[in-house]
Amino acid sequence: MFAHTFTISTLFIGFIFSNPIVSPGGDGINYELLGGGIEGDMILPDGFDPKREFDGKGVAIFGPRRWPNNIIPYDISAITNAGQRTMIESAMKILSDAVSTPIAGSTSRKPCVTFRPKISTDQVFVKIQYGTGCSASVGYSSGARTLTLQNSGCFRSGTIQHELIHVLGFYHEQSRPDRDLYVTVNHNNIEIGKEHNFNKYTWGSTVLDQKSPYDFGSIMHYSSTSFSANGLPTITPKQAGAIIGQRDQVSAIDINEIRQFYSCTI
């Protein structure tokens, strides 16, 4: 297990995204859609009604859902495989390093968010566990927060980072209020009973507008065939050549949004 706080290193952020959301074993299953939560893998805080139309703004959760002091304690004791524990903690470090900010006049960087093992005084923490599909609680709240990873379908660094960003307080990119300007949701191709997973937020009180551009390359974007009933696209980008649904690494826009949400200035 690495140190309780992350050291800072330089991370190269690429701009070409190609890998769709599939399991490391190559079975073609999107385990994020099996998590049993809203939009497949999101466990929403108490007081959020998934049956009503969302009335928010942006893609970051609205309200006091940021982790205090930008520190996310976690309990990994339920993950019994040492290699899988290493993979989870490596994904945490990669994400933490990616969103760290430069220190003026120095080659060092300042952490923006810090994942560290739970200590006895932590009342709120993320319990990382095995389960069906991949899912995570969205944002900070009272009570148990969970991050669930199916063995072995969810054990891929980019997939784990996706779930960790839910924990930080972010929804899926294609739920943005302005998404119809950038993608077409093909309702005829969506599985019956799964239509609610394509709800679009509206400006107001549920999500926060960060004034960032729509991000086809976001690690938080659905793939083109998510919840497809027939193998045909449920989401089609309106920008020629745009690829959606990568789980390689956080995009430059993902990084800026997390920094902004957690007030990490450059």
Buried (B, 14 or more C-beta within 10 A) or exposed (E): EBEEEBEBEEBEEEEEBEBBBBBBEEEEBBBBBBBEBBBBBBBBBEEBEEEEEBBBBBBBBBBEBBBEEBBBBBBBEBBEEEEBBEBBBBBBBBBBBBBBBEEEEEEEBEBBBBBBBBEEEBEBBBBBBBBEBBBBBBBBBEEEBBBBBBEBBBBBBBBBBBBBBBBBBBBBBBBBBEBEEBBEBBEEBBBEEBEEBBBBBBEEEBBBBBEBEBBBBBBBBBBBBBBBBEEEBBBBBEEEEBBBBBBBBBBBBBBBBBBBBBEBEE
